[in-house]
Amino acid sequence: MMSPKSRVAFQHVDLIPGMPDDVAVDCLARVPHGAFRSMRRVCRGWKSAATAPDFALARAEAGANEDLVYLLQFCNPDGPKDGNAPENSPAYGVAMYNVTTGEWHRERAAPPMPMFAQCAAVGSRLAVMGGWDPETFEPVADVHVLDAATGVWRRGAPMRSARSFFACAEAGGKIYVAGGHDKLKNALKTAEAYDVVADGWDPLPDMSEERDECDGMATVAGDKFLAVSGYRTGRQGGFERDAEWFDPATREWRRLERVRAPPSAAHVVVRGRVWCIEGTAVMEWRGERRGWIEVGAYPPGLKAGTARAVAVSGGERVVVTGAIESGGHALWVFDVKSKNWTVVQPPAEFAGFVFSLASVRV
């Protein structure tokens, strides 16, 4: 028989005294993302509630979701440093722009990042992959994973191939990487897929072509990966105007012609359609027969060839980063419904060039 003392240990403790737990969870779900870390430190019950799988659903039902854009950028040496910044701050780091609140944040807890590392997100998890060793300038296979819901970083399983300047994107719940180049500057046609939850890589069949500096995105259905343009080893900077998409059901690559080629174009999938942001307009791919059509004006003041783009808010908005023609860097937020651009001037500390970005909803 259980002793009275033992029974006390298993008594339920209200998350908020005198309040049903479902109501308490609804209250906790409305806490802003910036206060998550402090909220989890209040007590074990709050930490357990905030890290439970259903907490994201509770935030969605409460209308409390926030859209976060994580940016891998070269830190601005002229920007002010807060009191928590180390004296030898890394040249390349992780910043976060909260599209919902307009707040900026530097990921101080992030491990040192390889230069030109790239990122993609699955659910609340952000994966930072590849890039250059900052001392040897050789490509690395490193992977670092952030759970945006908890603020905790962990080391991920390394890629099977060290690479940089590759295509990467989330498709069908996995992160795909393809192309780029190796330490000898040879363009690659290898590809692999990362399962963030299982922390494992799946080697994929090679693409038909080498593709250095290619773009990556999900296809129209959202479950297939598209590697756009890029160039071969012998054609440095000679970007091809084609693409290849990987079908996980057949494990085969298929070619797609007539794409817009980087570096003058940035690609992003918006509500299941491929968009391209280039020097004159925002274009949308309508298939082989109709080709590209204009769906919006070009971001005002954006310098051609510097854009990076990501869709947020379930495809209701597109965030673009890049250089300003008159000098400096900025963000542009495109409202898909009204087709209007809003220019966001980042604080000086966050005004460095952005090489890769990904969005997370919490």
C-alpha angles and dihedrals in degrees: 000000000000113000120236089249091055092048090055090056091060098045114123116254116207115240086224114017113254094007127105111250094240090057091045091052089051088055093047090047089063094058109115117253091243090065096047094102093051091045093054090053095058096082143327092262093057092045091051092048094047093050096044116114091240093057092084090054090049090054091049093050090048091051089239100125117135126201114224125191115201115205128197102207146158105257115245107245090202095054122104117259121221122228093264095057115106118239092244099048114183118260091227121040150147122272129177128213115195103214091191098054102020092236125143126212137180116219096233092170092058117113118244107290127221113244113263092014113161133217144209133172138224115190107315094339122100118198120201112197144181125338131132130315101245092225104040097026089222123135117264135202095219122143127192122182128202123195100212091197093060103022091232122140124205136179111255130208108279122249115261090240129039107233145155136195091031135146116261136170144141117260127167093352095307133094115236127200126186140167124353121128140285131230091282090055091249112152113241133220095184122113140186140180127227126214103205095194096048091036093224139124126227115205111227131203114273120265116247092249139035109253121191118180093009126159124240133207144142118270126243095282090048095232101084128071123232124201109197127206120312128152139259126250092257095047104057108192093000097127115202121228096224139077142202128222127201120223109205091198094061096021089227135128120230128193128240121194134205100038126156109256128227147251088058091041133062118200129209136163113237119185091337097313129105114242127192124201110201141151100298111023150341108276132195127208111233099178137276094301100048098028119187125353130183115253102167148002122275115264106271113251096003112145112234117251096023102083128122119178141192134175119236139178093041091304095311092115139026122211117207126187127193149113123305116237091231093048139284130049134278146166126247121202117202120202104214094204100047094029090223126141124221118197115218118198108206122218112267093259090060098042097099124118113282115221100177137007141181136183131232128185116211 
